[in-house]
Amino acid sequence: MAQEVKEERYSQWKSLIPVLYDWLTNHNLVWPSLSCRWGPQLEQGPYKNLQRLYISEQTIEKYPNTLVVANCEVVKPRIAAAEHICQFNEEAKSPFVKKHKTIIHPGEVNRIREMPQNSKIVATHTDSAEVLIWNVETQPNRTAHVGAVYSRPDLILTGHADNAEYALALSATAPFVLSGGKDKQVLLWSIEDHVPDFREPAPLRQDILGGKLKLGGFQVPTSDPTTIGPRGHFRGHTMTVEDVQFRPFSTQEFCSVGDDACLILWDARIGSEAAIKVSSLKFCCSF
């Protein structure tokens, strides 16, 4: 009965697409996707804009996971005709979405964040303790196949003592990265600790020869792993940190939330202790 109701509602939605949306397109993926993220606008035209789009692909065990860099043509509002919009087919591959590059990612891509100071740089969280930094323009385009060697991250941010899979944020004002994980910590890095003038970052080696760097449970090829440690460890949560966020226009003030039902506000200028901690009990009693 429940399935019949779902199918009926879905049919109603499909019939109302021309009325509900200014523009609609869909692109059927080969694999499920755990995360997606808009990137920078690449071109602006009279009828449509070209936009960067990041998509993850979660594959079966023998195929590697990938980070797909795509270009998406976004039609401006009230441009597409209703006849075009109503031609919705869930199996279609839209010509508006074109794959630009594939990066063989070591493990699942749980979070994707773009660096505002340099649109070529993205950070990803996977099922390991490290944060991976990628220059999507200099990374080689790869083909995902059985036994494919993982792509080499341009930079690896270390410091977590356990997996950090979801809590990830980048500052809008400076190349600072924030992460939280199962080790109950919030970590803060500055990319400028590796590249002093990040406006024009030096090209990093894309060598896939030499030794192996163990990243979580994955062997990443590298002859000279580039890693940096955090500027600060912030401890105050008693369970996994699930999300973090910078205060707008600040690199030193940020907040975090965790499975301990606590919201913590941090100010790195006054140290690693919580500036304000709001528990669920205190929050309820404040009303």
N, C-alpha and C positions, 0 to 999 in steps of 0.2 A: 504493500500500500504506500509506504513511504517513498519507494522508488518511483511509483507512478506519479505521485505529487511532484517530485523533483523534475521528472521529465516534462510534466505539464507546465510547470513554471519556466523551465528552460525554453520550451517552445514559445511561450508567451514573450519571453525576453527577446528571442530571436526575431519575432515578428515586429517588435517595437524598436529595434535597433535604429532605423532611419529617423525616428522621432527623438530618441534619447541622446544620440551622439552627433556632434558636429563632424567627427571623423573617427573611423574605427578600422583597424587592420589587425590581423593576427598572423603569427609566424610559428608554425608547428615545429617544435624542437625534437631532435632525435632522442635526447636524454632529459630526465627531470632536471630542474634548476632550483638550487637552494637560495640563490640570491641574485639580484640584478640592481643596476645603478646607472643613472644618467651621468654622462660625462659632459664635456664642453660642447658648445655649439661650434661647428666647424665652418659652416657656410650659411648665409642668409639670402634667400631668394624672394621674388615677388609672390610666389604661390606656396612655397614650402621651404623649410629649413633643414639643413643636414646636421644631425645631432649624433654625438658619440654615445654608445650604449655598451655597458659591460654586463655580461651574462655568465653565470656558472653552469657547468654541466656535471651532474653526478652520474657516473657510469657504474657498470657492474665491475666486479672485482678484477677481472683480467684486463680491462681497459682503463687507462689513466683518466683521472678527473682533469677538467680543463677550465681555463678562464678565457672566455671568448670576447674579443674586442670587435664590436660591430658598429656599422654606420647606419643610422636610421633616418629616412626622409619623413619629416613630420609636416603634414599638410596644415596650412594655417586655417583657423576657424572659419566655418561657413564656405569653404572652398569645395569640399567633396560633395558630389551629387548624392541624393538619397538612393538612387539606383545602384551606385557603387557601394554605398555603405551596407545596403541590404544583402549584398552578395557574400554574406559571411559563411565561411566553410571552416570548420574546426580542424580539418586536415590540410589546409592550405599553407603554402610557404610564400609569404608576402614579398613582392619585389621591392617594397619599401625598406626592408631589413636585409642588409648585406653583411656577411661575415668579412671582417677586415684582417683579423689575425687571431691565431689560437696559441695560447700558452699552456704547456703541459704542467699542471699544477700538482705539487706534492700533497695529496690529500684533498678533502672536500673544501670548497670555497664557501665558508659560512658567512663572511662579511666582505663587502667591497667598499672602500672609501677612497675618494679622489682627493688629491692635495690641491687646495685652492691656489697656492702660490706657483704651482707648476702643473698644468693640466695633463702632462705626459706621465705623471707619477701617480700610482695607485697603491694602496695598502690592502692586504688581505689577511683575514683570520682563517686558520684551518684547524684541524683537529690535532694540534700540537701546542707547545708552550711558546712558540715564536710568532712574531708578526713579520710578514714578508712584504718587502717593498719592491715594486716593479716599475721600470721605465717601459711603458707599453710601445713606445716608438722604436727603441733600440733593441728590444727583445726580438729574437728571430721568430718567424712564423713557423709553427710546428704542425705536424700531422699526428693526430692521436691514433695509435695502433697498439696492438698487443706487444708488450715489452718495450714501449717507447721510453727513452730516458727523460727524466723530469727536467724541465727548464730550470736554469739557475737564477735565483732571485738576485736583483741588483744589490740588495741590502737586507740583512737579517737583524731584527731587533730582539735581543735576548734579555732575560732577567726573570721571567716567570718560572716558578718552581713546579707548576702543573699546567695542564692544558688551559689555553685561553682561546675560546672558540667564537664568542659572539660580541663581547663588549669592546668596541673599537670606535675611535673618533679622531678627527684631525682638526687642528685649529684653523680658523679663518684668517688669522692675522700673521702667523709665522709657521714655519715647517715643524710643528710640534705634533707628536703622536701620543695618544692616550689609549690604554688597554686595561681590561680587567679579566680575571680568570678564576679557575677553580682553587687557586692558592689563596683566595680571599684578598688579593692585593690589587691595587690600582698602580700602574706604572706609567711614567712620563718620560718620553724621549724627545730629543731634538735632532733632526736630520743634519743640522748645521754642525753637530759634533763629528760628522763624517765629511760633509762638503761645506766648508766655511761660507762660501758665497753660493747659496742655493738657487739664486735667480738663474744662473747658468751652470748647472751641475756638470762636473767633469764626467766624461764617458767612462762607464765601468766595463770591465772585461766581461766578455760573453763566452769565456772558455768553458767548454764542456768536457775537457780532458782532465787527466790527473786523478787525484784522490777523490774520496767520497765524504761528503758532509752529512752526518746523520741529523735529520730534521724530524723530530717526533719519531715515528716508525718508518720514515722514508729515507732512502739514500739519494741525496741530491748531488749531482756531479759538480765538482769544483776543484781547482788547483790552489785557490787562494780565497777561502771564505771571508767575506766582508761582513763583519758583525759589529754592533755597538751596544753598549749596555745603557740602562736607564739613568736619567738624571735624578729620579726620585722614586722611592718605594713608599706607598701610602697604605697604611694598615688601619683598619677600623671595622671592616666587615667580618662577620663570623661564619659566613657561608659564601658560595660562589657569587662573584660579581657578574651581573647579567648585562648591564649597559652603563656607558659612560658618556659624558657630553661636556665640552668646553662651554664656559660662559662666552657669549658673543663679544668679540673684540678683546679677548684676554687669552693669554697662554698660561697663566698661573692660577686661574680660578676655574674650577670644574666641579662636576657632581657625579655621583655614582649611585646605582641601586643594585640590590642583590637579593638572593633567595632568603636572606634573613629578614626580609620585609623592612629594610632600613634605607632611607635616603640620606646620603652624606654629602655635605658641601666641603670642598677642600680649597685651601689657599696655599700654594707652594711657597709663597714668600714668608710664611710664618712657621714652616716646618712640615713634617710628615703626619702630624696629628690632625684629626678631623676638626674643621672650623665649626661646623654645625652638624649634629647627627639627629635625625628624626626617625624614631622607631614607629611601628604601626600603632603601638599602645599610646605613645605620646601624641601621635597625630590624631587619634580618635578622641583623646581627652581634651584636645585643644578647642573642640567645637562647643 
